[in-house]
Amino acid sequence: MPDLQELAQQGAQKVLQECLALKAGEVLAIFFDERTSEPAHLLIAAARLLDLELRVRQVSTAEQELFADQATQELCDEDQDAMHSARGILTCLSASQRGTPYRAKLLQFGTTDGKRLGHMPGLDLSILAHAVNIDYTAANTRCDNLALALTLGHKATLETYEALPNGRSVAHQLEIPLGGMRRFPITSTGVVPLGTWGNVPGGETFIAPIENLAGGSFVLSGSFHGFVLTPPESLILRFEKGRVVGVDGSGASRGHFDRLLATGYALDPINYLALAELGIGVNPGISDLTGAPLLDEKCAGTAHIALGDSARYGGTIQSSIHEDFVTRSPSLWIDGRPILDHGTDAFRGADWRENLEQVEPAALAADTCIRRTAANVEIGREQSLRVRRVVASGRQCTYTVGDPECTRVLAAIYNLLPFMPHTRTVSALGTTAAQLGIAEQTFLAALTVLRKHELIR
């Protein structure tokens, strides 16, 4: 079996080739400090093997912490120059709270068109060896499925389990409103789209729920910042109108949790208890919870919620805090359709992916003008139609529309449409589609699906 060092070297190459999609001759800017030096130097060595040009910035933790005290909080010329010329950027810095403003500024400055920024706070050899060294095709598929359900769904039912001393368990349900095309999730696969930033390792899809409506209870059985619960210990968070109204439970975790809430209250007494996120982890390379939220929330077989700020994820709640709470082996339904079954993937494509033979075509007059919307649509190599929507600064939602045959037809018809603001009539579009062998009923059903996903008007 390969040892940790060998697996970490493999992971370093995956970061550069798959997560950032860098090619020989392109420029990589890498930021690290004295605590992340070992994995950072593996990435530097991998970059040299791939013939990448390097812009190396070692910024001590002391320098990062001083940045928080600066009045202007502007990056130095060396930092800016390193990112200006880069095609890919890696922020491999320690995950200290005092360093957060510096890391946030790097994300803000480095998230521009033509660049990919991989955010890797707290990087170590184990993360490179396991959490990064995964099958990204499989991760993309699961995140795509989850994004589709979270986009179309109106209500999520998250069922979590309180373990009892007798070996049995009690189910608790939290009802979470999603919005159904009024609110979009964020896909974090670990593969960073051009012009954006993403967490590396990735492996989650998450959404900011509709505010002030969630109700029920949530079993915190996994981890939160700085603490991992040991089964069967758990805490029960009770929600009304989208906010925590009570916490049940005792044991070692309760004191740590109460201190976390007290800190949140001191920083933001208004929104520190507001539900800000629902997320599902899909990364099989993360098998153990550590108390580091950026890793734990991506662990396959878990789900998480968060309290505090949701504005950075497409919601409306603004707060200086954002605390994630991970639960083990949950079940999840969206609009009554299974998504997770005790932590196991239960997504059924037929529940969410349109089949054109089963779509009831909308009635459209022959002279109706059809045009594209502003939504970003990509046609894949296999003639699949994929939607890409900006959710928040540098964060996107991506998913494929329809089953394999449906998405092929959608791509063909979408390609017949002129770019905005030009239009084509249903009659003219249908005539061209017929020349491609697309039957009238299939054509009209495809237009119905494209309208449902707000890709045409």
N, C-alpha and C positions, 0 to 999 in steps of 0.2 A: 504494500500500500504506500502511496506517496506520503512523505512527511509534510509537516506544517509549512516549512519553507518552500517546498516544491509546489504545493497547492496554492500558496500565496503568490508565487511567481506566475502561475497560470491565471489566477484572479487578476493580477496586475495587467496582464495582456488583455483580458476580457474588458477591463475598464476602458482601456484605450481604443480597442478595436470594435467592441460591440456597444458599450455604453456611450462613448463619445464619437464613434465611427471615424476615427482619425486615420489618415493615409500618409505614406512616406512623403516627407517634405513639408508637411503642415506643422504649425507651431502649437506647442502645448505650454501653457503657463501653469505652474504648480506652486501652491502656497502650503507651507507646513511649519511646524515649530519643533522645539526640542522633545516634546512628548510623542510626536508622530513621525519622528525622523526615520525609524527603521522601515515602516511600510512605505513611506514617501520615497525612500531611496530605491525600493524595489520597483516602484512606478517609474522613477527616473531611469533605472536600468532597462526596463521594458521599453520605454520611449526611445532610448538609444538603439535598441535592437530593431525597432520599427522605423528607424531613420527619421524620427521626428526632430524638429528644432525645439529647443528647450528655453524657457524663461523661468528660472528657478528663484523663488522668493522664500527665504527662511525668515519668518517673523516670530520673534520670541513671544511667549505668553505674557511677559511683562509689557512688551510693546502693544500687544492687543488690548490689554487691560487699560493702559494709559489712553488709548484711543477713545474709550468711553468717557473720559474726563475732558476731552477737547471741546472747546466751545463750538467750532465749526464742523467737526467730525468729517473732514475731507481726507481721502486717501492721499498718501504721499506720491510724488512723481514716479518713483520706482514701481510702485504697485500699479499705477495707471498705465505706465509704459508696457509693463509685462502683459497686461490684458488687452491693450489696444491691438497688438500685432497677433494675438492668439486666435486660433480656430477652435481650440478646446481649452477649458480652464478647469482645474481641480482645486478645491479648497479643502485640503487635508489638515485641518487644524484641530486643536483640542476642543472639547465640548464644554468648556467652562462658561458659567453664566456671565462673568465679567467680560468675556471675549465676544459676547453675542452682538453688540453694536458693530464691531469690526467685521465679523462674518456677514452680518446683514448688509453692510455697505459694499462688501465685495460682490454679493449677490445682485445688489441693485446696479452697480457699475458694470458688472460683467454680463448681465442678461441683455444682450442686444442681437440684432439681426446678424446672421452669419456666424454665430458662435454657439457652442454647447458648453454649459457649465455644470459640472458634477460636484455636488455638495456632499462632503464626506467628513463631517465633524466626529471626532473621537476615533478616527481610523486606527486599527491595529492589525497585526498579522492574521489573527483569527477571522476578522471580517473579510480580508482579502482572500483568505483560503476557502471560506465557506459561504458567507452571505453574498459575496459578489460572484462567486464561481458557480453560477447556476445556469439552467437551460432558459434562455431568454425568450425563445419561441413559446415555450409553455407558459411562462409568466405573462407574456403579451396576450395570449389567448384568454387566460383567466381574467386579466384586468379588462380586456375588451368586453367580455361577457358581463362583468360586474358593472362597467360603465353604461352599457346599454340598458340594463335593468334599472339602475339608479336614475338614469335620465328619463326613462318612460314612466317609471313607477310613481304612484301618488302617496303610498304609505308603506313604511317598513315596520315589520314586527320583529324585534330582536328578543329572542328567548335565551336567558342565561340561567345557570344552575347553581343553587346553593347546596353544598354537600352537607349531609347530616352525619352525626356520629355513628349511626347504625348502618352506614354504607349507602343509604338511599339519598335521594336529592329532591329538592323542591324547585320547580320551574318558576321563574319570574319573567314577566313580559314588559317591554318598553315599546310603546307605539310612537313612531317617529314620522312626521309628515315630510314628504320629499318634494312635492311641487309639480311633478309630471311635466317636464319641458320648461318649467319656470325657473329651475335651479339645476345646474349641471355639476357632475362630480369631477374630480381630478384623478387622472390615471398616472400612477408613479410606478413604472415597470423597471426602472433602472436604466433603460435606454432613453437617452435625453434627446428630444426633438430639437432640430436646428432653431436657434433664436430663443431658446428657453433655458431654464435651469431645472434640475431634478435631483432628488436625493439618490445617492449611490452608497450602499445598496438600495435598490428599490424593492417593489413587491407589495403594493397595496393600491386599492382604489377607495377613495373617500369623498364625502360630500358634506356640505354645510346644510343641515336640515332647515326647514322653514321655522322661523323663530316663534317662540312663545306658545307652542302648541303641544309639544311632546308630553306624554304622561305615562306613568307606570313605574316599574322598578328595574334596576340593573344590578347584577351581581358582579362585583369586582373581585375576580378570583385569580387574576394573573399578576399584573404588576402596575406600578405607577412610578413617578420620578424618584429614583433612588431606593426603591424597595420592591422586592419580589415576594409575593404571598406563597406560603407553603401549604399545599392542600392538606386537610380540607378547609383551611381558614379562608374566610371571605368577608367582604363588606357589602352591604346592600344600600344602594343609592336610590332614594325615592324622588320621583319627579312629578311636578304639576305645572302646567302651562309653560313647559320648556325650561324649568329651573329646578335645581335640587332643593327639596324642602325638608329633607331629613336623611340621616345616615344611621344604619343599624349595624351592630357588630362590635366585637371587642378583640382582645388579643394583641400581639405585637404590632400588627399592621395599623391598629386604630390610632395609636399615638402618633405614628409617622404621618398618617393621613390627616389627622386633625392639625398637625403643624403645617402641613402643606396648604390646607384650607385657610389657616390663619395668615399665612404669608400672602395668599391670594387676596384675602379680605383687605389686608393692609395696602396692597398695591391697587386694588380696584374693588371697592365695596359695592359697586353697582352690578357689574357683570361677571364677577368671578364664579358664580354658580349657574350661569346660563349654558345650556347645551349648545355646543359649537360644531360638533363633528360626529359623523358615523363613518367608520372605516372597516375594511376587511383585509387581513393580511394573507399573502399568497406565496411568500418566499420560503421554499423548502430548505434553504441553506441556513435558516435561523431556527434552531431546534430548542434552544434554551432561552428563557427570559432572563434579563440581566438588570432591569431597573433603568435602562437607557431607552427612553421612549422612541427615539428615531429608529432603533433596531426592533424593539419588542412589538411595535405596532405593525410590523411587516411579517411577523412570524406566521407561517402557514398554520391553519387550524385555529386562529384567534380572530376576534373582532375587537374593536375599541370605540369608545366614545371620548369626547373631549369637552372640557368646560372652558369658557372664556371667549377669546377672540375668534370670530369666524370671517371677518372682513377680508383677511388675507387668502381665504379659500372660496370666495364668492358669496359669502353671507353678508349680513348687515350689522352684526355685533362687533363693536370696536372695544378692545381691551388690551391692557399691557401684559396679560397672562394668557397662556394656552396650555392646559394640562391634560395629558392623555391617560386613559385608564383602560387597561387591556384585560380581557376576560378569556378564559380557556374554553375551547370546545363548545361554542354557542350554536344555536340554530337561528336561521334568519329566513323570513318570508318577505317578499315584496309584492304587494297587491294580492296576497294569499298564495303566491307561487313560491316554491322552495328555492332557496339560494344556498343555504348551508344546513347540514344536518349533523348536529353535535360536532361541528368543526370540519366535517367532510363536504367537499364540493357537491352540491345538489342541483346546480343550474341545469335547466333543460332548454336547449335551443328552441324547441318548438313552442315554448311559452312566450318567447320574446322576438324571435327572428321570423319575419314575414315570409310566407309562402304565397306566391302570386296566384296560385290556383284557389286559395282560400280567402283572398282579399276581395271584398265587395267594392267594385269600382265606383268612384264618385261620378255623378252626372255632370258632364262638362260640355258646354256648347262648342260647336266646331270652330267658331270665331273667337273663342276665349284665348287671350294672350297669356303665354307662359314665359316666365323669366326666372333666372337664378336669383337666389337670395345672397346675402353677404356671407353666408356660412362658407367656411373653408372645406372643400371636398377634395379628397385625393383618390385617384384611380390606381389601384395596386397592380403589381405585375401579373397577377392572376385575374385581372379585370374585376376586382372587388371595389365596392364603393365605400370609402371610409370618411367619416366626419371628424373634423378637428375644430374644436371651439376653444377660444381663450376664456378661461374662467377667472383668473386673477393675474397679476403681474408675473409673467414668466411661467404660468401654470396652465396646463391644457387638459381638455377632455377629448379622448379619441375613442371611437368605436366603429365597427363595421355594421352596415345596415343589411338586413335580410339574410335568408338562408343562401347556400352557395349558388343556386340557380337564380334566385331573386336578385342578389347583389350583382351578378353578371349582367342581367337585363337592365337594372338601374344604372349601372355604369355606362352601358351602351346608349341609353336614352339621354342621360345627363350630358354625355359628350356631344349630343346633337344640339344642345342649347347654346345660343351665342352668349358671350360675356355681357355682364351688366353694362349699360341699362337696356340693352337690346332685348327684343322678345321674339317669340314665334307663336303662331296660332296652333291650337290643338290639331286642326286639320292638317296643316303643313307638317307639323312634327310627326303626326300619325302616318302620313304618307311616306316619309323617310324611314320611319321605324318599320313599316311594312316591307320596304325594300331590303331591310336587314333580316327579314324573316320573323319579325315580332308580330304576333296576331293582335287584332284590335283590342280584345278583352284583356290580354296580357299587358298591352301598352297602357290602357286606361287604369288598370290595377297598379301598374308601376308609378304612374303619375300620382295616384292616391297615396302610395307609400312615401314618395318624395315630398308630398305636401305634409304628411303626418310628421315627418322629421324636420320640417321647416327648411327644406333645401330648395324649393321652388315656390313661386307665388303665381 
